[in-house]
Amino acid sequence: MVADRITILRIGADVKLETRPVDPRDFLRGDYVTLDYSISSLHGGALKELAGQGAPVFVRGTPVFVKLSPNHDGFYEAVSVHEAPVEVTNTQVLIRGRVAWGFCSGDVSGCTLQVRYGIESYFVPEGEGGKLEAARNQRKLTVVAAVAPTGRAAIKRLLIDGEPVYDEPWF
């Protein structure tokens, strides 16, 4: 398990992910920060590849592969969603996730898919979660994730206002 994580952090492509505010917070789970990303909620256009001929069928827990591409700010955003790995260009990354839920009203343009990538929480030293949550809620917290060629992701670094505040150790 440790070797797998070290491999992701060493050889994975770095992707900068924009976080979104999360509410409410569960105070009973210890010191960690809950993270949500703009790439977690996928709508219409990004789902065309998944849809095929009609509206896609979303089954909770189904693995999906989301093609990410950097935008003009350097943040990676979802371009398309696939049921199996696909080719990517040298600037794109394919990240693997699981369907949390999905909803369609009509054709694919009326669909929304919620995806979890396994990087939705980050444990921090006791008493330090509040600072990160405040930054997250003000949209100042950025996550740098490593994404392995297999699509597996791990949080590599947390930034506040572009400055590193936590670096994940390899072991």
C-alpha angles and dihedrals in degrees: 000000000000092000091052092053092046089051092053092048093046103043103020121110113250115241124184111221127196113226127215130210116271124206135218112027122213107228094189099067101073131247109331137116121238111222131200124183137205086237090060096072111057122187139190108305097042089053097057093095091051094047100060106176101355144355112331121248113232118205117182111250095021111142116240134179117223119201110220128197129182117253127212091278093053094251116129117239133188115266102171143347125229139185092223136023115287135189118277133195122244092268096045129082131200113219123190121224142156128244111254093180141326139197134192131191107185120321127001093282088069095050130108125189126191113205130189120205102186092255098092097112135043123194116221136184114283113282096014100091094086094064092052093045091051090051091046092051090050089049091243096116118094127184123213107203128188113225117197122215087257090061096251113139136204131180108254104174143358121218130193113199088346095304120116114248101165131024117192112234116231091235 
